[in-house]
């Protein structure tokens, strides 16, 4: 009886370890399908000043982002920057939808820009804005699609003065 329990736990441990190793590969192929280069313009900001986050999105060759299920940019709450909201869909950002061979795709050739205003309570110094893009990417030649995410961050500096319009 005791020997059977040891074998069972040994097999369970080996199986669990195998799943631990293989799950990341199954979840997204272990690859980055989409790369985000995020920046904030201007990089040095005064309180009350308007600016924008600029997301340059590039896809791995052969990959296409499709509009459904929903493409979503989710920004982490920031005390320094005020956004109209903290999540944006492709239609909110007016990302062009193209069509090729009867299939729709998001045209991500142009940078995505999201406007903001610097809070009057923003602390002086270096800050980082973080966010996540949730998307569905397809490779029509190889015949597969994956719902996944890509994280991004952008650094900026807030000054201790108020911007006068």
Buried (B, 14 or more C-beta within 10 A) or exposed (E): EEEEEEEEEEEEEEEEEEEEEEEEEEEBBEEBBBEBEBBBEEEEBBBBBEBBBBBBBEBEEEBBBBBEEEBBBBBEEBEBBBBEEBEBEBEBBEBEEEEEEEEEBBEBEEBBEBEBBBBEEBEEEEBEBBBBBBBBBBBBEEEEBBEBEBEBEBEBBBBEEEBEE
